[in-house]
Amino acid sequence: MQMKIYYKMENIHKQIFACSDRAAKKTLLKQLSQRAKMLIELEGEGRNVNSVLIEMYTNETHQEFNTFKNWIAKGYKVKKGEKGFFVWSKKLKATDKTDNSEEDKEFKFFGIAYIFSNAQVTPITQKEAC
C-alpha cells in the first residue's frame, strides 16, 4: 500500500512540473482539489483544501513549503529555474469591464498561488544579502 501512495505522489510532481501554461495549471489544480475534498469528507477533519494539497505534495524530498517571500524572510532563496507547486490563493476581487454593459460587475475568485519546497531553495550567503 505504501508503494502505491509514493508512486501517486511522484506522479503528481511530474504532472505539476509538466504544466506549461496557466490554463493547464488551473485544470490540474481543480482535479487535485477534488481529490483533496474527497479526503476531507472521508476523514471528517477540519482541514482545508490547501493543507491537503500540501500533504499530497510532501514526500522524502519535499518536506517544507513556503511562498517565495517567506523563504526570503527565513534566509533562503529559490534556486534559479525552479517551478513552484501551486495551491489556491486567498479570495481575490475583480471587475468585469464589458463594453456592452453600463455597469461594471464585481466578482470574487480564487487565483493560483505558488509555493516552493525545501528542495528548491538554498541559503542566502552574506555576499548575496548585501
Backbone torsions as a table, in degrees:
resi	resn	phi	psi	omega
1	MET	NA	-41.2	-179.1
2	GLN	-61.7	-37.4	179.8
3	MET	-64.4	-40.7	179.5
4	LYS	-62.7	-42.6	179.4
5	ILE	-63.4	-44.7	-179.8
6	TYR	-62.8	-41.6	178.8
7	TYR	-61.6	-42.5	-179.8
8	LYS	-63.2	-38.7	179.9
9	MET	-67.1	-42.2	177.4
10	GLU	-62.6	-38.6	178.0
11	ASN	-62.6	-39.6	177.8
12	ILE	-62.3	-43.9	179.0
13	HIS	-60.0	-44.2	179.7
14	LYS	-62.5	-42.1	179.2
15	GLN	-63.5	-43.6	-179.0
16	ILE	-61.7	-49.4	-175.2
17	PHE	-75.6	-12.6	177.3
18	ALA	-87.6	-12.7	-180.0
19	CYS	-66.0	123.8	-174.8
20	SER	-98.8	-20.1	-179.9
21	ASP	-140.4	172.1	-175.6
22	ARG	-62.4	-38.1	-179.7
23	ALA	-63.5	-42.0	179.1
24	ALA	-65.4	-39.8	178.7
25	LYS	-63.8	-43.4	-178.7
26	LYS	-65.9	-40.4	178.3
27	THR	-62.3	-47.0	179.4
28	LEU	-64.7	-40.5	179.6
29	LEU	-62.7	-38.2	176.7
30	LYS	-64.2	-42.3	179.7
31	GLN	-64.6	-45.6	179.3
32	LEU	-64.6	-35.9	179.1
33	SER	-65.9	-35.5	176.7
34	GLN	-63.4	-42.2	176.4
35	ARG	-62.5	-42.1	-179.3
36	ALA	-63.0	-41.7	179.0
37	LYS	-62.4	-39.3	177.9
38	MET	-63.2	-42.3	178.3
39	LEU	-63.2	-39.7	178.8
40	ILE	-63.2	-42.8	179.1
41	GLU	-65.0	-40.8	-180.0
42	LEU	-66.4	-42.6	-175.2
43	GLU	-85.4	-21.2	176.2
44	GLY	64.6	22.6	179.8
45	GLU	-94.1	163.1	-179.1
46	GLY	-85.2	46.3	179.2
47	ARG	-94.5	162.6	175.4
48	ASN	-108.1	171.8	-175.3
49	VAL	-61.2	-44.7	-178.1
50	ASN	-61.4	-39.1	179.6
51	SER	-66.0	-36.0	177.3
52	VAL	-70.6	-39.1	177.1
53	LEU	-59.1	-44.0	179.8
54	ILE	-63.9	-37.6	175.3
55	GLU	-62.5	-37.8	178.6
56	MET	-65.9	-34.7	-179.2
57	TYR	-77.4	-22.3	-174.5
58	THR	-72.8	132.5	173.5
59	ASN	-148.9	-163.3	-177.5
60	GLU	-62.9	-31.6	-177.4
61	THR	-88.9	-45.8	-175.5
62	HIS	-100.5	98.6	-173.7
63	GLN	-107.9	-33.5	-176.2
64	GLU	-127.9	137.1	-177.9
65	PHE	-124.8	137.0	177.2
66	ASN	-148.3	164.0	174.2
67	THR	-75.5	168.4	177.6
68	PHE	-55.0	-48.9	-178.6
69	LYS	-65.0	-38.5	179.8
70	ASN	-66.3	-37.4	176.8
71	TRP	-63.7	-41.9	178.7
72	ILE	-61.6	-43.7	178.8
73	ALA	-60.6	-29.0	179.4
74	LYS	-87.3	-1.4	178.3
75	GLY	91.9	24.1	179.6
76	TYR	-125.2	157.5	173.5
77	LYS	-124.1	149.5	177.7
78	VAL	-77.5	132.9	179.9
79	LYS	-62.4	142.8	-179.3
80	LYS	-59.9	132.3	177.1
81	GLY	88.8	-4.4	-179.2
82	GLU	-71.0	139.0	175.9
83	LYS	-98.0	135.3	-177.3
84	GLY	-80.6	154.3	167.6
85	PHE	-76.9	158.7	-179.7
86	PHE	-128.1	145.7	177.7
87	VAL	-136.0	177.9	178.3
88	TRP	-81.0	139.7	176.7
89	SER	-79.4	177.4	170.4
90	LYS	-65.2	159.8	179.7
91	LYS	-62.7	129.6	-178.8
92	LEU	-110.7	154.2	176.2
93	LYS	-108.0	143.9	177.3
94	ALA	-145.1	164.5	178.7
95	THR	-123.1	131.7	176.9
96	ASP	-92.0	108.3	-178.5
97	LYS	-103.4	88.5	178.4
98	THR	-95.3	147.2	-178.2
99	ASP	-70.0	-27.8	-174.3
100	ASN	-78.7	-27.4	-176.6
101	SER	-97.4	149.9	179.9
102	GLU	-80.7	-27.8	-179.0
103	GLU	-109.8	140.4	174.1
104	ASP	-77.7	138.7	-179.6
105	LYS	-102.0	125.1	176.6
106	GLU	-91.1	143.8	176.5
107	PHE	-147.6	162.9	179.2
108	LYS	-116.3	149.4	179.2
109	PHE	-156.7	164.1	174.5
110	PHE	-102.5	125.1	176.8
111	GLY	-91.4	-172.5	177.3
112	ILE	-99.6	128.4	175.2
113	ALA	-110.7	145.3	-177.4
114	TYR	-108.2	136.8	176.7
115	ILE	-128.7	155.7	-179.1
116	PHE	-126.2	150.2	-177.8
117	SER	-96.0	169.4	176.7
118	ASN	-57.9	-26.7	-179.6
119	ALA	-77.3	-8.1	-176.4
120	GLN	-108.4	8.8	-176.7
121	VAL	-128.3	159.9	173.6
122	THR	-134.0	154.1	177.9
123	PRO	-63.0	143.8	175.4
124	ILE	-77.8	127.2	178.7
125	THR	-80.7	163.4	179.0
126	GLN	-60.9	-36.2	179.8
127	LYS	-63.4	-40.5	-179.7
128	GLU	-73.7	-29.2	-177.9
129	ALA	-71.5	-24.3	-177.9
130	CYS	-79.6	NA	NA
